[in-house]
Amino acid sequence: MTVPITPQHYRLAIEPDLERFTFDGRMTLRATADQPTGTVDLDCAELAVWGCRIEPDESDGAPVECPFSVDPANQRLTLHLPRRMSGPIRLTIDYTGKINDRMAGFYRSRIKAGTPPDHIAVTQFQESDARRAFPCLDHPAKKAVFAVEMVIDPALTAISNTDVRTITELDDGRRRVTFDPTPEMSTYLLFFGVGPFEIHEDGVDPRVRAVCLPGMGDQTAFGREFGRQALAYGEAYYAIDYPLSKMDLIAVPDFAFGAMENWGAITFRENLLLNVPGVTSREAQARICEVIAHEITHQWFGNLVTPAQWKYLWLNESFATYFGFGMVDHRYPDWEIWHQFIRSQTETALARDALQETFAIEMPGDAQVAITTSTAPIIYSKGGSILRQLEAWIGPAHFQAGLRRYLTDFAYGCAASHHLWESLSAASGMPVDELMRNWVTQPGFPVITAQRDNHTLTLRQQRFTYLPDDAAQTWLIPVSVVAYGPDGSTTTRTVLMENEQADIPLPADTATYKINPDQAGFYHVCYTDAQNLARLGDMVRQQQLVPMDRWGLQNDLFALVKSGRASMATLLDMAVNYSGERSYLPLSSLDSHLFEAFLVLRGDIRARIAHTATALTNAALEAIGRLPEPGESQTTAMLRDQLLVHGALIGNPDVLAFLADHFEAFVSGSAIAPDIFKGVVVAGAVSGDRPALDAMVQRLAASGVEHERMTLVGALGAFGQWPLLEKALAYTLENVPDRIRFMPLVAAAGNPAAVDRLWPWFEDHFSQIAGMHPLLFERVVAAFVPGPGLLDPERTRAYCSGLLQTHSRLKDVIALSLERLAVNAAFRRREKQ
């Protein structure tokens, strides 16, 4: 058996060739073997290893060549040492590799530079792709120092995690760029890249730099400024200085993920860093800030303190999700960012975790955890929502003190979940360990059923799932109840619900009660008292509940409808109370629920859904205006955008008539306000003909802005005429770059005019679709199976069963999607009766 070794220091020399898309590498590793060993195992994938040798200590003489063997199936390189060795070991490996086009490892990204090269080369190593760039111990706990050097063309710029130490001119005209050593860190955080980059320093904090392609410098100003402010917030909140001398924000054209937190060299999709006046929408600006803040949070949660095993990945991603919104709220308090958090994170997590096929936030066992369509909503969105619940329970001061303690105690090391809980328990004096273990290590979440008997409110908890489930689970739930008196006075009761049932005394004059005020708790509520629910509806109509509570009431009710505990008619009756709603959070959520039901249901109830959605949309647009106004709120712009898009797809005649004129202006080359651009092109597709498709394709080919390209390709999936949609999808598969190719397909799966015709198309074109990046391919599968697959559920299940025989990596996303299919099929059957 090979004895594990502990790495201390990697020295990497990389020579990329951007014409042949290959690179030469030399890796020298200093490590320690705690016990005598005759072999060393390293992770290694898709590299051609030419030589391995043991480097002597200064007094030991010449290097000794080592035989080696490669196991491609297990991605392992085994070095056979000249003798059994223990203690310090220094070995060097020479190898070559390919600069691939798969957006993983060391890969290439096409650029439009006008002059060679027409590609840049960058790295993306999370979770375990560093092994595709150099042999290594590719595990988060195997931290080491990295010293990188690159040999490059003198016209190009090399970037890595740290500052440039030296630049040496070589005899062949190239340059050797040597970087400062990194702090101790995991392999997945290493970065190196080369291309015709521009570097733009922030004018206030020169540590913050934006790295982009030529001519894009002005587009980085918005992100640079916010990055500087987010970095300052992090240093102040955590009371730990950022330890590197620079923090680069790097725009990469081809990128599968949103961004990556490489220490000191954060990479982003272009649309998540670059702000283009007249093109970037208000919603996109909020997203830019949220993603920058997410990645800067990682500089502490993940980079400074790293999970000891991938099962603890939530210690990275849940905190980055939560503080990603918190940092934006600190800088832009008028953006209602916590409303956006509830809408995009908590609502998403509740819907994902309501499936029987779900996961705990902390995955059981020691298997590697990958970020997938199936796991991301749990690790990111549910994890962030549970942190919001925790902070509300122990208080912001205790929360901050506990996090500071955790980060200080485990700086430059690795941690497990219990280390965080212990730090928070010590800071708060509260049983955080017990509560968090309860929420983080078991899947699912509860629904609390409330029954009033005079002055006693009896609460019962059970696991909530859309499909019947008899799981005997309970949670430790911080529950708050607001009791409203006849005069509008309020009394709040808070308990820690430890068992299946809890009784809460209500004031004698309680007229109405609302559970989970401000929606801090991660659970649904079922009110058995119809009169209380009706009175809460009246309070919604009279705007006597805050927006978060107005959101919670209808979101809980829609979940009950999908699970069969309530009828769609009940939700539509409740929706009448939202006819005067103008706030983003409750109305955007209700609109999405109505749109989802419109896609699934058929017959008279579908017509009633369309009528209700149209009435809500028209009333809201009449109040907030169909065109953006100077000085309007961020969330007003976001609400209008959504209402216009869904209105067009549902066939709202007022919305389509309004947007038709703007689409004609778009075709003629006129500028369209960024905050309605998506609605304009979607409506153009819904009502459009072949010239409309041609105009969109031409604009897409000419566009140099990723945000605009993404909006246009999404609209390709909205064509109302099937022959045009087929052409749009064919164009997508043949011409749209891999990084955004999934978007028209996902949009088509949510196109009411096409949803019943798409499954045969999906089967016919599966081989082309399957060639996408794995994460993006999963998104297509997750969209098609429960939507278009509803046309013939048995056929869909049979096809998916066959897929598993040939694409075993789809196991989780197919299980998730088939359960969503079953939920939709049951929903349709119930509402047809």
C-alpha positions in Angstrom: 0.0 0.0 0.0 1.3 3.5 -0.9 1.9 5.7 2.1 0.2 9.1 1.8 2.6 12.0 1.6 2.0 15.6 2.8 2.9 18.3 0.3 4.6 21.5 1.3 5.7 23.3 -1.9 5.0 23.0 -5.6 7.2 24.8 -8.2 5.5 24.9 -11.6 7.1 25.9 -14.9 4.5 26.2 -17.7 5.2 26.9 -21.4 1.9 27.3 -23.3 1.7 27.2 -27.1 -1.5 29.1 -28.2 -1.0 27.9 -31.8 -0.9 24.2 -31.2 -2.9 24.3 -28.0 -0.4 22.4 -26.0 1.8 23.1 -23.1 5.1 21.8 -21.6 5.2 21.5 -17.8 7.7 20.8 -15.1 6.5 20.2 -11.6 8.9 20.0 -8.6 7.2 18.9 -5.4 8.6 19.1 -1.9 6.7 16.8 0.4 7.1 14.6 3.5 6.4 10.9 3.9 5.6 10.2 7.5 6.4 6.5 7.1 8.8 4.6 4.8 7.4 4.2 1.4 8.6 2.8 -1.9 6.0 4.6 -4.1 4.3 7.9 -4.4 0.8 8.3 -5.9 -0.2 11.6 -7.5 -3.4 12.6 -9.2 -2.9 13.0 -12.9 -5.3 13.2 -15.9 -4.8 13.7 -19.6 -1.0 14.5 -19.2 1.8 12.8 -21.1 4.5 12.2 -18.5 8.0 12.0 -19.9 10.2 11.7 -16.9 10.2 11.5 -13.1 13.2 11.9 -10.8 14.1 12.3 -7.2 16.0 15.5 -6.6 18.8 15.1 -4.1 19.5 17.3 -1.1 22.4 19.6 -1.7 24.9 17.1 -0.5 23.4 14.0 -2.2 24.7 14.4 -5.7 22.9 13.8 -9.0 19.1 13.3 -9.4 17.8 9.7 -9.6 15.4 8.8 -12.4 12.3 7.0 -11.2 10.2 4.4 -13.1 6.6 5.4 -13.1 3.2 4.0 -14.2 0.0 5.7 -15.2 -3.5 4.5 -14.5 -5.8 6.7 -16.7 -9.0 5.1 -15.4 -8.3 6.2 -11.9 -6.4 9.3 -12.9 -3.3 8.2 -11.0 0.4 8.5 -11.6 2.6 6.2 -9.5 6.3 6.9 -9.0 8.5 4.0 -8.0 11.2 5.3 -5.7 14.8 4.0 -5.9 14.5 2.9 -2.3 12.1 3.1 0.6 12.1 6.6 1.8 10.6 8.6 4.7 10.9 12.2 5.7 11.5 15.0 3.2 11.1 14.0 -0.5 11.7 16.3 -3.5 10.7 15.0 -6.9 10.4 16.5 -10.4 8.1 15.5 -13.2 8.4 16.6 -16.8 5.2 16.3 -18.9 3.1 17.8 -21.7 -0.6 18.5 -21.9 -3.3 19.9 -24.1 -4.9 23.3 -23.7 -8.4 21.8 -24.2 -11.7 23.4 -25.2 -13.8 21.9 -22.4 -13.7 24.8 -19.9 -11.9 22.6 -17.3 -8.3 22.2 -16.4 -6.0 24.4 -18.5 -8.2 25.4 -21.4 -8.6 27.8 -24.2 -11.2 30.5 -24.8 -11.7 32.1 -28.2 -11.4 35.9 -28.5 -11.9 38.5 -31.2 -8.6 40.3 -31.1 -8.0 41.2 -34.8 -4.5 39.9 -34.5 -3.0 36.6 -33.3 -3.5 34.9 -31.0 -7.2 34.3 -31.4 -7.4 32.5 -28.0 -6.4 33.0 -24.4 -5.6 30.1 -22.1 -6.8 30.0 -18.4 -7.4 27.5 -15.7 -10.5 26.2 -13.9 -9.6 23.6 -11.3 -12.6 23.2 -8.9 -13.4 20.6 -7.8 -10.6 18.3 -9.1 -9.2 19.4 -12.4 -5.8 20.7 -11.3 -4.6 17.2 -12.1 -5.3 18.1 -15.8 -2.6 20.8 -15.6 0.1 19.2 -13.4 0.5 16.0 -11.3 -0.5 16.8 -7.8 -2.3 15.8 -4.6 -5.6 17.1 -5.8 -7.6 17.3 -2.5 -8.7 20.4 -0.6 -6.9 19.2 2.6 -3.6 18.8 0.8 -2.6 22.4 1.1 0.8 23.7 -0.1 2.7 26.8 -1.3 2.8 27.3 -5.1 5.5 29.0 -7.0 4.5 29.5 -10.6 6.5 30.6 -13.6 5.3 30.9 -17.2 7.3 31.2 -20.5 5.2 33.3 -22.9 5.3 35.4 -26.0 6.4 39.0 -25.2 3.2 40.5 -26.6 1.1 38.6 -24.1 0.5 39.0 -20.4 0.7 36.2 -17.8 -1.5 36.2 -14.7 -1.4 34.0 -11.6 -2.6 34.2 -8.0 0.2 36.5 -6.8 2.2 39.5 -8.1 4.9 39.2 -10.7 8.3 38.8 -9.0 10.6 38.9 -12.1 10.4 39.0 -15.9 13.4 37.5 -17.7 14.0 38.0 -21.4 15.0 34.6 -23.0 17.4 34.1 -26.0 14.5 32.9 -28.2 12.6 36.1 -27.7 10.1 34.8 -25.2 9.8 35.9 -21.6 9.9 33.9 -18.4 7.5 35.5 -15.9 8.0 34.4 -12.3 5.3 35.0 -9.6 5.6 35.4 -5.9 4.9 32.2 -3.9 1.3 31.8 -2.7 0.1 31.3 0.8 -0.6 27.7 1.8 -3.7 26.7 -0.2 -5.5 23.9 -1.9 -4.8 22.9 -5.5 -8.3 23.9 -6.7 -7.5 27.6 -5.9 -4.5 27.8 -8.1 -4.7 29.9 -11.3 -2.6 30.8 -14.2 -3.5 32.3 -17.5 -2.0 33.9 -20.6 -3.4 36.3 -23.3 -3.4 39.8 -24.5 -4.8 41.0 -21.2 -5.2 44.6 -20.0 -4.8 45.3 -16.3 -6.7 48.2 -14.7 -6.0 49.1 -11.0 -8.6 50.6 -8.8 -7.9 54.2 -8.1 -8.5 54.0 -4.4 -7.2 50.5 -3.5 -4.5 49.4 -5.9 -4.8 45.8 -4.6 -8.0 45.5 -6.6 -7.4 45.1 -10.3 -9.6 44.2 -13.2 -8.1 42.0 -16.0 -9.9 42.0 -19.4 -9.3 41.9 -23.1 -8.2 45.0 -25.0 -10.7 47.8 -25.1 -12.9 46.6 -22.3 -11.2 48.6 -19.5 -14.1 51.1 -19.1 -16.5 48.3 -18.7 -14.7 47.1 -15.6 -15.1 50.3 -13.6 -18.4 49.4 -12.0 -17.1 46.0 -10.9 -13.7 47.4 -9.7 -15.4 49.9 -7.5 -17.8 47.4 -6.0 -15.0 44.9 -5.6 -13.0 47.4 -3.6 -15.9 48.1 -1.3 -16.8 44.5 -0.8 -13.1 43.7 0.0 -13.1 46.5 2.6 -16.4 45.2 4.1 -15.0 41.7 4.4 -11.9 42.9 6.1 -13.9 44.9 8.6 -16.6 42.3 9.3 -14.3 39.3 9.7 -11.5 41.4 11.4 -8.9 39.6 9.3 -7.0 41.4 6.6 -7.0 40.0 3.1 -3.5 38.4 3.0 -2.4 38.8 -0.6 -0.9 41.9 -2.3 -3.5 41.9 -5.1 -7.0 40.7 -5.9 -7.6 40.4 -9.7 -11.1 40.3 -11.1 -10.6 38.5 -14.5 -13.2 38.5 -17.3 -13.1 35.2 -19.3 -15.2 34.8 -22.5 -15.7 31.1 -22.2 -16.6 30.0 -18.7 -18.9 27.2 -17.6 -19.6 28.5 -14.1 -20.6 32.0 -13.1 -17.2 32.7 -11.4 -14.4 31.0 -9.5 -12.7 32.2 -6.3 -9.1 31.4 -7.2 -7.1 33.2 -4.4 -6.0 36.5 -5.7 -7.2 35.8 -9.3 -10.9 35.5 -9.4 -12.4 34.6 -12.8 -15.8 35.6 -14.1 -18.1 35.1 -17.1 -17.9 38.4 -18.9 -21.5 39.3 -18.2 -20.8 38.9 -14.5 -18.0 41.5 -14.4 -18.4 43.8 -17.3 -21.0 46.6 -17.1 -21.8 48.2 -20.5 -23.9 51.4 -20.3 -26.9 51.2 -22.5 -26.8 47.4 -22.6 -26.5 46.1 -19.1 -29.8 46.0 -17.3 -30.4 47.0 -13.7 -31.0 43.3 -12.8 -27.7 42.4 -14.4 -25.9 45.1 -12.4 -27.3 43.6 -9.2 -26.1 40.2 -10.4 -22.6 41.5 -11.1 -22.4 42.8 -7.6 -23.8 39.7 -6.0 -21.4 37.4 -7.8 -18.3 39.6 -7.1 -19.3 39.7 -3.4 -19.8 35.9 -3.4 -16.3 35.3 -4.7 -14.7 37.9 -2.4 -16.4 36.1 0.6 -14.6 33.0 -0.6 -11.3 34.7 0.0 -12.1 33.9 3.7 -14.6 31.1 3.5 -12.8 28.5 1.3 -9.4 30.1 0.7 -8.3 31.1 4.1 -10.2 28.3 5.8 -10.8 25.3 3.6 -13.2 22.3 4.0 -11.3 19.3 5.3 -13.4 17.1 3.0 -15.6 17.9 0.0 -18.6 16.8 2.1 -18.0 20.1 4.0 -18.3 22.2 0.8 -21.2 24.0 2.2 -18.8 25.8 4.5 -17.6 27.5 1.4 -20.7 28.0 -0.7 -23.4 28.6 1.9 -21.4 31.4 3.4 -20.4 32.9 0.1 -24.1 32.8 -1.0 -25.3 34.5 2.2 -22.6 37.2 2.4 -22.8 37.7 -1.3 -26.1 39.3 -0.7 -25.1 40.9 2.6 -22.2 42.8 1.0 -24.4 44.2 -1.7 -27.0 45.3 0.9 -24.2 47.1 2.8 -23.3 49.1 -0.4 -26.7 49.5 -1.9 -29.3 49.4 0.9 -32.0 50.8 -1.4 -31.8 47.7 -3.7 -34.0 45.6 -1.4 -31.3 42.9 -1.8 -32.8 40.6 0.9 -36.0 40.5 -1.1 -33.9 39.3 -4.0 -32.2 36.7 -1.7 -35.6 35.3 -0.6 -36.8 35.2 -4.2 -33.7 33.7 -5.8 -32.3 31.6 -3.0 -34.8 30.7 -0.4 -37.7 30.1 -2.8 -35.5 28.1 -5.0 -34.2 26.0 -2.1 -37.7 25.3 -0.7 -38.8 24.0 -4.1 -35.7 21.9 -4.7 -35.7 20.4 -1.2 -39.5 19.5 -1.4 -38.5 16.5 -3.5 -38.0 13.1 -2.0 -34.9 12.9 -4.1 -32.9 15.4 -2.2 -29.7 15.7 -0.2 -28.5 17.0 3.2 -26.5 20.2 3.0 -23.5 18.2 4.4 -23.3 15.1 2.2 -22.9 11.8 4.1 -19.8 9.7 3.7 -16.5 10.8 2.2 -17.3 10.7 -1.5 -16.4 13.7 -3.5 -19.2 16.3 -3.8 -19.7 18.0 -7.2 -21.6 21.1 -7.9 -24.4 20.0 -10.1 -27.9 21.0 -11.1 -29.0 18.6 -8.4 -26.8 19.7 -5.5 -26.3 23.4 -6.1 -29.7 24.5 -4.8 -29.0 22.6 -1.6 -25.4 23.6 -0.9 -25.7 27.2 -2.0 -29.3 28.3 -1.7 -30.6 26.1 1.2 -27.3 26.5 3.1 -27.5 30.3 2.7 -31.1 30.3 3.9 -30.3 28.2 6.9 -27.5 30.7 7.8 -30.2 33.5 7.6 -32.4 31.5 10.0 -29.4 30.9 12.3 -28.4 34.6 12.5 -32.0 35.6 13.2 -32.1 33.1 16.1 -28.7 33.9 17.8 -28.5 37.5 16.8 -26.2 39.4 14.5 -23.6 40.2 17.1 -23.2 36.6 18.2 -23.2 35.5 14.6 -20.3 37.8 13.7 -18.3 37.0 16.9 -18.6 33.3 16.1 -17.5 33.6 12.5 -14.5 35.7 13.6 -13.5 33.1 16.1 -13.9 30.3 13.5 -11.8 32.1 10.8 -9.1 33.0 13.3 -8.8 29.6 14.8 -8.6 27.8 11.4 -6.8 30.3 9.3 -4.6 28.7 6.6 -5.9 25.3 7.7 -8.9 23.0 7.1 -12.1 22.7 9.1 -15.2 20.5 9.4 -18.8 21.5 10.2 -18.5 20.9 13.9 -15.6 23.4 14.1 -18.0 26.1 12.9 -20.8 25.1 15.2 -18.5 25.0 18.2 -17.3 28.5 17.4 -20.8 29.9 17.1 -21.9 28.0 20.3 -19.0 29.5 22.2 -19.8 33.0 21.0 -23.5 32.9 21.6 -23.9 30.5 24.6 -26.7 28.9 22.7 -27.1 25.3 21.5 -26.0 26.1 17.9 -24.3 22.7 17.6 -27.5 20.8 18.2 -29.6 23.0 16.0 -27.2 23.2 13.0 -26.4 19.5 13.1 -30.1 18.9 12.9 -30.5 21.1 9.8 -27.3 20.4 8.0 -27.0 16.6 8.3 -30.5 15.5 7.4 -32.3 16.1 4.1 -35.6 18.0 3.6 -37.4 20.5 5.7 -40.7 20.7 7.7 -44.2 22.0 7.1 -45.8 23.4 10.3 -49.5 22.8 10.5 -51.2 25.3 12.8 -54.5 24.6 14.6 -56.1 27.2 16.9 -58.2 26.3 19.9 -59.4 29.4 21.7 -56.2 31.0 23.1 -53.8 28.1 22.3 -52.1 27.6 19.0 -51.0 24.0 18.4 -48.2 23.5 15.9 -47.3 20.1 14.4 -44.3 19.5 12.2 -43.6 16.9 9.6 -41.4 16.7 6.5 -42.8 18.5 3.6 -42.7 16.8 0.2 -44.7 17.3 -3.0 -45.3 13.6 -3.3 -46.6 11.5 -0.4 -43.8 10.6 2.1 -44.1 9.1 5.6 -40.5 10.0 6.7 -40.5 10.3 10.5 -38.2 13.3 10.7 -38.3 16.3 13.1 -36.3 19.5 13.2 -35.2 21.9 15.9 -37.2 24.9 14.6 -36.9 28.5 15.8 -40.6 29.5 15.4 -42.0 33.0 15.8 -45.7 33.8 15.7 -47.2 37.3 15.5 -50.6 37.8 17.0 -52.7 40.7 15.7 -55.2 42.3 18.0 -58.5 43.9 16.8 -56.9 47.4 17.0 -53.8 46.3 15.0 -51.6 45.8 18.0 -49.1 43.0 17.8 -47.6 40.5 20.1 -44.7 38.2 19.1 -44.1 34.7 20.6 -40.9 32.8 19.9 -40.2 29.2 20.8 -37.6 26.6 19.8 -39.8 23.7 18.6 -38.0 20.6 19.7 -40.6 17.9 19.2 -43.3 17.0 16.7 -45.8 19.2 18.5 -45.7 22.5 20.4 -48.4 24.7 22.0 -48.1 28.4 22.0 -50.4 30.7 24.1 -52.0 33.5 22.2 -53.2 36.8 23.7 -56.9 36.6 24.6 -57.9 39.3 22.0 -56.0 37.7 19.1 -57.9 38.3 15.9 -55.4 37.0 13.4 -52.0 35.3 13.6 -49.1 35.0 11.2 -46.4 32.3 11.6 -42.8 33.0 10.5 -42.8 36.8 10.3 -40.2 38.2 8.0 -39.8 34.6 6.7 -36.5 33.9 8.5 -37.6 30.3 9.2 -36.9 27.6 6.5 -40.3 25.9 6.5 -43.8 26.0 5.0 -46.9 26.8 7.0 -50.3 25.3 6.6 -53.2 27.1 8.3 -56.1 24.8 9.1 -58.2 27.7 10.1 -59.8 29.0 6.9 -61.0 32.1 8.6 -57.5 33.0 9.7 -56.2 32.5 6.2 -58.9 34.7 4.8 -58.1 37.4 7.3 -54.4 37.2 6.3 -55.6 37.6 2.7 -57.5 40.8 3.7 -54.3 42.1 5.4 -52.4 41.4 2.1 -55.1 43.4 0.2 -54.8 46.3 2.6 -51.0 46.1 2.6 -51.0 45.5 6.4 -48.3 42.8 6.0 -44.8 43.6 5.0 -43.6 42.4 1.6 -41.7 39.4 3.0 -44.8 38.2 4.7 -47.0 38.8 1.7 -44.5 36.6 -0.2 -44.5 33.9 2.4 -48.3 33.6 2.4 -48.7 32.9 -1.3 -45.5 30.9 -1.6 -46.6 28.5 1.2 -50.0 28.2 -0.4 -48.5 27.3 -3.9 -46.4 24.6 -2.3 -49.5 23.2 -0.7 -51.2 23.3 -4.1 -48.4 21.4 -5.7 -48.5 18.8 -3.0 -52.2 18.3 -3.3 -53.1 19.8 0.1 -54.9 22.7 -1.5 -56.5 23.3 -4.9 -55.3 25.7 -7.6 -58.6 27.5 -7.2 -57.6 28.3 -3.6 -54.4 30.0 -4.8 -56.4 31.9 -7.5 -58.8 33.1 -4.9 -55.9 34.3 -2.7 -54.3 36.0 -5.7 -57.2 38.5 -5.9 -55.8 40.0 -2.7 -52.6 40.8 -4.6 -54.4 42.9 -7.3 -53.0 46.1 -5.8 -49.5 44.6 -5.3 -46.6 46.6 -6.5 -43.7 45.2 -4.5 -41.2 43.0 -6.3 -40.9 40.1 -3.9 -44.5 39.0 -3.5 -45.7 39.9 -7.0 -42.7 38.4 -9.0 -43.1 35.2 -7.0 -46.9 34.9 -7.5 -46.4 35.7 -11.2 -43.9 32.9 -11.5 -46.1 30.4 -9.7 -49.0 31.3 -12.0 -46.7 30.9 -15.0 -45.5 27.5 -13.8 -49.1 26.3 -13.3 -50.0 27.7 -16.8 -47.3 25.5 -18.3 -48.4 22.4 -16.5 -52.2 22.5 -16.4 -54.8 22.3 -19.2 -58.5 23.1 -19.7 -60.6 25.6 -17.9 -58.3 26.1 -14.9 -55.5 27.1 -17.3 -57.7 29.7 -18.8 -58.5 31.0 -15.4 -54.8 31.1 -14.6 -54.1 33.2 -17.7 -57.0 35.6 -16.8 -55.6 36.1 -13.3 -52.0 36.5 -14.4 -53.1 39.0 -17.1 -55.1 41.1 -14.7 -52.3 41.2 -12.1 -49.8 42.1 -14.8 -51.8 44.8 -16.4 -52.7 46.4 -13.0 -49.1 46.4 -12.0 -47.7 47.8 -15.3 -50.4 50.5 -15.2 -49.1 51.5 -11.8 -45.3 51.3 -12.3 -45.3 52.2 -16.0 -44.4 50.1 -19.0 -41.3 52.0 -19.6 -38.4 52.5 -17.2 -38.4 55.8 -15.4 -35.3 57.7 -14.1 -34.8 57.2 -10.4 -37.1 54.2 -10.1 -36.1 51.4 -7.7 -33.9 48.4 -8.7 -36.7 46.0 -7.9 -39.3 47.9 -9.9 -37.1 47.5 -13.0 -36.7 43.8 -12.2 -40.5 43.3 -11.6 -41.4 45.1 -14.9 -38.9 42.9 -16.8 -40.4 39.7 -15.5 -44.0 40.8 -16.0 -43.3 41.7 -19.6 -41.6 38.4 -20.4 -44.2 36.2 -18.8 -47.0 38.4 -20.2 -45.6 37.9 -23.7 -45.3 34.1 -23.3 -48.8 33.7 -21.8 -50.2 35.8 -24.7 -51.3 38.9 -22.8 -52.6 41.1 -25.7 -51.8 44.4 -24.0 -48.2 43.4 -23.3 -47.7 42.0 -26.8 -49.1 45.2 -28.4 -46.9 47.4 -26.3 -43.7 45.4 -27.1 -44.5 45.0 -30.8 -43.6 48.6 -31.5 -40.3 48.3 -29.6 -39.4 45.2 -31.5 -39.9 47.0 -34.8 -37.5 49.6 -33.4 -35.0 46.9 -32.5 -35.2 45.5 -36.0 -34.6 48.9 -37.5 -31.5 49.3 -35.4 -32.8 51.7 -32.7 -31.6 51.4 -29.1 -33.9 49.7 -26.7 -33.8 50.4 -22.9 -31.8 47.7 -21.2 -34.5 47.0 -18.6 -37.1 46.0 -21.2 -34.8 44.5 -23.8 -35.5 41.0 -22.8 -39.2 41.5 -23.0 -38.9 43.1 -26.4 -37.0 40.3 -28.0 -39.1 37.6 -26.3 -42.3 39.2 -27.6 -40.7 39.6 -31.0 -40.1 35.8 -31.0 -43.6 34.9 -29.7 -45.3 36.9 -32.5 -42.5 36.8 -35.0 -41.9 35.5 -38.5 -38.8 34.5 -40.4 -37.5 38.1 -40.7 -37.8 38.4 -36.9 -35.6 35.3 -36.5 -33.1 36.6 -39.1 -32.9 40.0 -37.3 -32.2 38.3 -34.0 -29.5 36.0 -35.4 -27.9 39.0 -37.2 -27.8 41.0 -34.0 -26.4 38.0 -32.1 -23.6 37.6 -34.6 -22.7 41.3 -34.5 -22.9 41.7 -30.7 -19.7 42.2 -28.7 -21.4 42.2 -25.3 -22.0 38.9 -23.5 -25.1 40.2 -21.6 -26.8 41.1 -24.9 -25.8 37.8 -26.4 -27.3 35.9 -23.5 -30.5 37.8 -23.7 -30.8 37.2 -27.5 -30.0 33.5 -27.3 -32.6 33.0 -24.6 -35.2 34.7 -26.8 -34.5 32.2 -29.5 -36.3 29.6 -27.5 -39.5 31.7 -27.4 -40.7 31.5 -31.0 -44.4 30.8 -31.2 -44.4 29.1 -34.6 -43.0 25.6 -34.4 -41.1 25.7 -37.8 -39.4 28.9 -36.7 -38.5 27.4 -33.3 -37.1 24.4 -35.0 -34.9 26.7 -37.1 -33.8 28.7 -34.0 -32.9 25.5 -32.2 -31.0 24.1 -35.2 -29.1 27.4 -35.3 -28.4 27.1 -31.6 -26.9 23.6 -31.8 -24.7 24.6 -34.8 -23.6 28.1 -34.1 -24.1 29.2 -30.4 -21.0 28.9 -28.2 -21.0 26.0 -25.8 -21.0 28.3 -22.7 -24.5 29.6 -23.6 -25.8 26.9 -25.9 -28.0 25.5 -23.2 -30.0 28.8 -22.8 -32.3 28.6 -25.9 -33.0 25.0 -25.1 -34.0 25.7 -21.5 -36.1 28.6 -22.7 -37.8 26.5 -25.2 -38.7 24.0 -22.5 -40.6 26.8 -20.8 -42.3 28.1 -24.0 -46.1 27.5 -23.7 -46.5 27.4 -27.5 -43.9 24.6 -27.9 -43.8 22.5 -24.7 -46.0 19.8 -26.1 -43.9 19.3 -29.2 -40.4 19.4 -27.8 -39.9 15.9 -26.4 -39.6 14.1 -29.8 -37.2 16.9 -30.8 -35.1 16.3 -27.7 -34.8 12.6 -28.4 -33.9 13.2 -32.1 -31.2 15.7 -31.1 -29.9 14.1 -28.0 -26.4 13.2 -29.4 -25.7 16.9 -30.2 -27.0 18.1 -26.9 -24.9 15.6 -24.9 -21.7 17.1 -26.2 -22.2 20.2 -24.0 -20.2 20.9 -20.9 -21.5 18.4 -18.3 -23.0 21.1 -16.0 -24.7 22.9 -18.8 -26.0 19.6 -20.3 -27.6 18.8 -17.0 -29.5 22.0 -17.1 -31.1 21.0 -20.4 -32.0 17.5 -19.1 -33.5 19.1 -15.9 -35.6 21.4 -18.1 -36.9 18.9 -20.7 -37.8 15.9 -18.6 -40.4 17.5 -16.3 -41.7 20.0 -18.9 -41.9 18.7 -22.4 -41.6 15.1 -21.0 -45.1 15.6 -19.5 -46.5 15.0 -23.0 -46.1 11.2 -22.4 -44.7 10.5 -19.0 -44.3 6.8 -19.6 -42.3 7.4 -22.7 -40.1 9.9 -20.9 -39.4 7.5 -18.0 -38.5 4.7 -20.4 -36.1 7.0 -22.3 -34.5 8.2 -19.1 -34.0 4.6 -18.0 -32.1 4.0 -21.2 -30.0 7.1 -20.7 -28.8 5.9 -17.4 -27.3 2.8 -19.1 -25.1 5.0 -21.3 -24.7 8.2 -19.2 -24.4 7.1 -15.6 -23.2 10.5 -14.5 -26.7 11.8 -15.1 -28.0 9.6 -12.2 -28.8 12.5 -9.8 -30.2 15.0 -12.4 -32.4 12.3 -13.9 -33.7 11.2 -10.5 -34.5 14.8 -9.7 -36.1 15.4 -13.1 -38.2 12.3 -13.0 -39.6 13.2 -9.6 -40.5 16.7 -10.9 -42.2 15.0 -13.8 -44.2 12.9 -11.3 -45.1 16.0 -9.4 -46.3 17.8 -12.5 -48.2 14.7 -13.7 -50.0 14.4 -10.4 -50.8 18.2 -10.4 -52.3 17.9 -13.8 -54.4 14.9 -12.9 -55.8 16.5 -9.7 -56.8 19.7 -11.5 -58.4 17.9 -14.4 -60.8 16.1 -12.1 
